[in-house]
Amino acid sequence: MIAPGSTVWFARHESRLAWRDWLAMMTAGRRARVRAVALGILAFVVVMHGVAYLVVGGFADAAPDQRVFVAITATLLLSWFLMVSQAMESLTRAFYARSDLDLILASPVAAYKIFAVRMAMVALSVVTMALPLAAPFIDMLAWRGGARWLGAYGVIPAMGAAAAALAIALTVALFRAVGARRTRLVAQIVAAVIGAAFVIGLQVAAIQSYGTLSRTSVLQSDALLALAPDVDSLAWWPARAALGDGVALAGVLAFGFIALALAVAAVAPRFGEYAITAAGAVASPAGRAGRHKTFRRVSPRQALRRKEWLLLFRDPWLVSQTLMQMLYLAPPALLLWKSFEANGGAVNLLVPVLVMAAGQLAGGLAWLTISGEDAPDLVATAPVPARYVLRAKIEAVLGIIAVVFAPLVAVLAFDSLWHALVASLGIFIAAASATAIQLWFRTQAKRSQFRRRQVSSRVATFAEAFSSIGWAAAAGVAAVNLVLAVVPALLTIGVAAGARFLSPHKEV
């Protein structure tokens, strides 16, 4: 029997909470969806194994040379940066979003134990998120290239432990450097930047060197291979571990778990102090005492738009969800600038990228403004027509999309007015379609459930994704041939029409 208050007892409790949270996220709290989720996971596994079979076909039997080490190391680095980003977000939520701090500190147990377990669970969570994505590729590599590739299964836990250790160090450093109040926002920004930094860095290098967005051009270049360490360097140990080198695998695992243990040992005794400070920062006023603002007479629609923009700008968790999408616009912007300088034809690639990004960003913002309304009763009882409220929410979303994408379209216009026009129309239509889908499938939810918005309606999720992809394809084709763009445009209109037919709010 496990003794209450022991580390194992706390670990079991945290595991149970994590399982419930994952199940609620996947099923939206509906037990009837468990079977559908299981079938969906099975289909995902089968499809991913098929994709992996096609992707790793010519790579499984590769000899362990410098070029192979570079490719494997780049893939591991990309995954590790994403792990660090996810770990920082999870740890920040542990500081600010958990409501059991008073209960823990008042209980007759050593609080540092549960804090240590909680930080270890951060590492476990990022590992469990990475494994389902990596497993199909590892399986196909092992099937086609031999059992040596199974060593990659050991590299993932080591990467997760190292990512959690770095996330703990960075978050605590932010607490000490900028204070508890600012850490919640700054940590989300840092997490988004870390998650996108490696991919964006490779794309920027590819644009500067080869005038393309392809990361493979950089990784396979002779210039990078000339700068890479020798094959016997310790820098290749993670790659060697993935290839089945037992000594390298043991070294990588030891490094990851020792780093995590040191981080937990250093932070766990003071985690309660940090969490109390964070809770005080959330509960206290926004630090604006002494600032007086007078009321200004504005129309109801203007007031509603300002209210939506103010709530979006104040939402710290929104930053990490949307900033990464905006960061991924940096390489296309650089490619646009290089194309403008060289008078090249890269603008054809930029139009669908911009349209796709606009649709995805608009969908997230629309969910927050429409479904994530925290005061629906107050808004419903306001002396304002309901259509004004919905119109203001839509205008708020489209206004942000215009501010984000207008500079890129303006620069694009200097290179090609036609491409700028196509991009503008595509961005507007994709954003409007995503907003309309969120309006048709709106359900009352808390803004804190933003991460789980995809489970509210599978139809809405797929319709929004296919709508963004479809309008991006239509815009990309229209940039080259307007007549041929009719086909993807009609297909995308069909997707939107089908979503409206299946939606519970057809009257809108």
N, C-alpha and C positions, 0 to 999 in steps of 0.2 A: 504493500500500500504506500502511495506517495504521501509524504508528510506535508500537511498544509504549511504554507509559508516558505517552502524550499524552492530552490531555483527551478527544479524540474516541474514542481507544481505550478509556478508562475508561467513557465514555458508552455505547459499544456493549456493553461487559461488563455494566454495570448494567441496560441494556435487556434483555439476554438473561436475566439473573436475574429481572427483573420479569415477563417473559413466562413463564418457567418457573413462577414462583410463582402467577401468575394461572391458568395451565393446570392446575396441580396443585390449586388451589382449586376450579376448576370441574369437574374430572373425578375428584377424589379419587385422583389418581395412576393412574387406569385408562385406558389408551389406547383401549379399546373404547368409551369414553363420548364420544370426540371428536365422532363423527358426531351423537350425541344432543344434545350441547351446541350444535353448529352449527345443528341444526334448532330447538332451543329458542330460540336467539338470533334466528333468522329469524322464528319465531312471535312472539317478544316485539316485534320491530320492527314487524311487521304490526299487531299488536293496539294498540301504543302509537300508531301513526299513526291508527288508527281512533278511539281515545280523543281524540287531539289534534284530529282533525277536528270532533268534537262539541264540544269545550271552547272552541276558538278561533273558532268560527263567526262570532259577532257582534262579534268584537274585531279581526279582521284589517284591516278597512277604516277603523278608527277614526282620526280626525284627531289630529295631535300636539298635544293641549292639556294643561292642567294635570292633569285627571282621568286621562288616559292615562299621563302621566308618573308619577303617584303609583302606579298599578297596576303599571307595568313596574318601577319602582324597588323597590317592595316585593317583587316576585318575585325580582329580582336580589339584594336584600339577604338574603332567606331562603336562596337558593342559596349566597351568599358566606359566610354564617355556618356553614352546613354544611360548606363547603370548608375553612374555618379549623379546624373541629373535626376533620375527617379529616386535615388536614395536621399538626395537633398530635399526633394519635395516631401517625401514620406517623413523625414525627420522633422521638418518644419511643421508639418501637421501634428506630429506628436507633441511638439511644444505648444501649439496654439489651439488645436482642435479637440484634444481630449479633455473630457469633463470629470475625470475621476481623480484629479490631483489631491483634493482635500481628503478623500477617502483613503488614498494610499498613505499620505503623510500622517494621518490620524490612526492608522492601523498598527498593531503591535508586531510589526515585521520590519526587517531591514529594507528600507525603501530602495537602496542602491541595487538590490537583487532584481527587482522588477524593472528598474530603469536599464540595467544591464541586459536583461532579457528583451526588453523593448527595442534596444538598439541592435541586438542580434537579429531580432525579427525583421528589422529594416534590411539587413543583408540577405536574410532568407527570402524576403518578398521580391527583391530584385532578381535573385537567382531563379525563383519560380516563374517570374515573368519572362526571363531570357530562355529558359530551357525549352518551352514549347515551340519557340521560334527557331532555335538552333538544332533541336533534335532531328527533324527531318533531313537536314543537310548532313549532319554527322552520320546518321544512319545510312544515307546513300553513299557517302564517302567510304564508310566501312564496308558496305556491300560491294562496291565496285573497286575499292583500292586496298582492302584488307583491314584486319582488326586493329591495326596500328592507329587508325583514326579515332577509335573509341577513347583514346586519351583526352580528346577534346571535352568529353563529359566531366573530366576532373578539372579542366581549366576554368570552366564556368563558375563553380563555387569559389575558386580562388579569386577570380575577377570580382565576383559579388562581394566577397569579404573585403578586398582592397578598396572597392568603390564605396562601401559603407564606411570604412575607416576614413577615407578622404572626405566624404560628406560630413561626418561627425566633426572632423577638424575644421573644415571650412565654416560650418554653421556656428560652432562655438567661437571661432575667430571673428565672425560677423557680430555675434552678441557682444563681444568685448570691444570691437572697433566702432560700431555704429549704434549700439544700444538695442534693447529688445523691441522697441516700437518700429524701428526702421528695418530690423532684420527680416521681418515677415515678408516685406516687399522686396528688399534687396536679395534675399535668398532665392526667391522665385525668379528674379531676373538672372542671377548667376546660374541657377539650374538650367534655365532656357538657353543661355549662352553656351554653357558647357555641353549640353546635349547637341547643339548644332555646330559647335566650333570645328570639329574635325572634318565633317562633310563639307562645310562652307570653305574651310581652309584648302582642302583638296580642289574644290571647284574653282576657287580664286586662282590657285596655282595653275590649273589647267587653262583657265581663260588667259592669264598673263603669258603663258608659254606657248599654248597651242590654239588659242581662240575658240575653245569649245568648253562645254559644261561637263564633258566626260572625265570622271575621276581616274578611269583606267589609263588614260593617256599619261598621267603623272606617275602612277604606280609602276608602269611598265617602261618608263623612260630610262635611257642610258644615263642621263644626268643624275637621277635619284639613285640608281644602282652604284654609280661611282662614289656617291657620298655615304652609302650604306656601310655598316660595320662588316668585318670579316665574318665568315660563316661560323667561326668558333666563338664569337662574342656572346656574352651573357644576355645581350639585348634580344637574342633570338630564342631564349629559353621558353617563353610562352608558345612560340611557334613550334619549337621542338617537342614541347609537352603535348601539343595538339596532334603531333605526328607520332606519338606513342613512346617518346624517350622517357623512361622511368625516372632517371635522375633529374631531368629537367622538370618533370611533373611534380616530383616530391619537393623540389626547390620552390616552384611557383606556389604550390599549396601552402608550404611553410611560410613563405613571405606574406601571402594574403591573410592567413589566420593569425599570424603573429601581429601584423599591423592592426587587424580588427581588435585583438585582445588588448593591445596597448592603448588603443583609442577608447575602448570601453572602460578599462581600468582607470584611465585619466579623467574621464568625463562622468561616469556613472555616479560617483559620490556627490557630485555637484549638480547633477541633472535636475534634482528637485528645486534647487535654487534658481536655475535657469528657467525652469517651467513656471515657477511662481512669478518671476519677473515678467515672463511673456504673458501670463494670464493677467497680470496687472496692467500691462501695456494695452491688452485688448479691451479690458473693462474700463479703463480710464478715458477721459475725454481726449479728443484728437489733438490736444495741446494748442488750441487756438484761443484760449482765454485771453481776453483783452482786445481781440479783434472784433470790431463791430461793423456789420454790413447792414445797410439800409435796404428795405424792400423796394423793388422796382416794379412798376406796373407793366406787365407783359400780357400777351394773349394766353388763353389756356393751352393752346398747342405749343407755344414757345416755352411755357413753364413745364409742360410735360416732357418736351425734348431735353431741356436743361436737366430735369430730374433724372432722365434715363442716362444721359452722358455722365452726370455726376456719380451715379451708382456704378457705372462701368469703370470709371477712373478710380473709384475707391475700392474696387474688388481686387484684393491682393492675389487671390488664387487664379483670377482670370489672366494675370500676367504670364505665368508659365504656360498656359494653354494657348495663348495667341501670339506671344512674343516670338516663339520659335517659328511660327508660320511667317511672321514678318521678317525674321532673320533670313529665312530661306529665299527672300526676295532680293537679298544683297547680291548674290552671284548673277542672277538675271540682269540686275541693274548695271553691274560692272560689264557684263557681256554686251549690254546695250550701248554703254559708253565706248567700249572698244570697237564695236561695230560701227558706231557713228564716226569715230576717228578714222577707221579704215575703209569706210563706205562699203561695208560687207553685207552679206545676206543673212546674218544671224538673227535678224529681227523676226524671221518666220518662226523661230523656236521660242521667242519670248512671248508671243501673243497667247498661246494656250497655257503657258506657265502662269501668266498673270491672271487669266480668266479662272483657272483652276484654284489658285490661291484665294481669289476674291470669293468664290463660292463657298469654300471651306470656312473662311473667316466669317463671312456673313451668317452661315448656319449656326456657328457657336454664339455669336453676338445676338442673333435673333432668339435663340433658346433662352438666353439670360434675360432679355427684355420682355419676352412674351410669356414663357412658362415659368421663369425664375422670379416672378414678381413676389416680393416679400410682404407687400401690404395690399393684397387684392381687395379686401373688404373696404379699405380706405379709398382706394381708387374707384371701386364700384359705386360708392356712396357720394363721390365728389359731384358737384353740380356741373358736370361736363358730359356731353353725349358720349356714349361708348365708342362710337366711330372715331371721335377725336383722339381717344386714348390709343386705339389700335393704330391710327394714322401716325400719331406722334412716335410710337415705338418703332414703326417701320422707317419713318424719316430719320430717327436717331441712328438706326443700323446703317442705312444707306449713306447717311452723312459721314460716318466714320470710314466706311469703305471709300467714299470719294476723297477724303483727306489723305488716306493711306496711299491710294493708287494714282491720284492726280499727278504728283510729281513724275512718276515713271512714264505715264502716258504723255505728259508734256515733253519730256526728253525724247520719247519715241517719235513725237510729231516732227521734231527737227530732222529726223532721218527719213521718215516716210509718213505722210499724212494719211495714206490709206491704211497702213498698219495701225496707226494711232486711232483712227475711226473704228476699225474692226475691234481693237482691244477695248475701247471705251464701251461700245455696244455690248461686247461679250461680258465685260466686267459687270455692267449694269444688269444684264439679263440673268447672269449666273447668280448674282447677289439677290436679285428680286425673286428668283425661283427658290433659292434656299430659304429666304425669309417667308415666302408663301407656304412652303412645305411645313415649316415650323409653326406657322399660323394655323394651318389646317389640322395639324396633329397636336395642338397645344394641350398640355395637361398641367395642372397646378403642382408646382414642386418648389423646393427650397433652392436658393442659389448655391448652397453648399453641395448639392447633388449634381453639379455641373459635370463632374467626371462620369456620372452614370446616366447621362441624358440619352445615350445610345440605346439603353434597354427599355425606355419608355414605350417605344414603338419600333419594331423591326422594319415595318414598311417605311416609316419616315426616315430611318437611318439609311436604308438602301436607296430610297428615292432621292435623298439629298446627295448621296455619293454619286449615283449614276447621273443625276442632273448636272453636277459640277463637271464630271468627266465628259458628259455629252456636249455641254456648251463649250468646254475647252477644245474638244475635237472639232466642233463646228467652226469656232473662231480660227483655229489653226488652219483648217482647210480653206476658209473664206479668205484668209490672208494671201493664199496662192491662187485660188479659183473660186469665185463667188457662187457659180452655178453648182459645183460639186458639194458645196456646204449645205445645200438644201436637204440632202439625205440625212446627215447626222442631226441637223436641226429638227427635222420632222420626228426622228426617233426620240429625241430628247423631249420634244413637246408631248409625245405619246407617254413618256415616263411621267411627266408632270400631270397629264390628264388622268392617268391611272392612279396616281397618288391622290388626286383630288376626289376621284370616284370612291376610293377606299377610305377616305378620311371621315372622321366623325363630325367635322365642322364644315359641311359643304355650303353652308349659307354664307360664308365669308368670301 
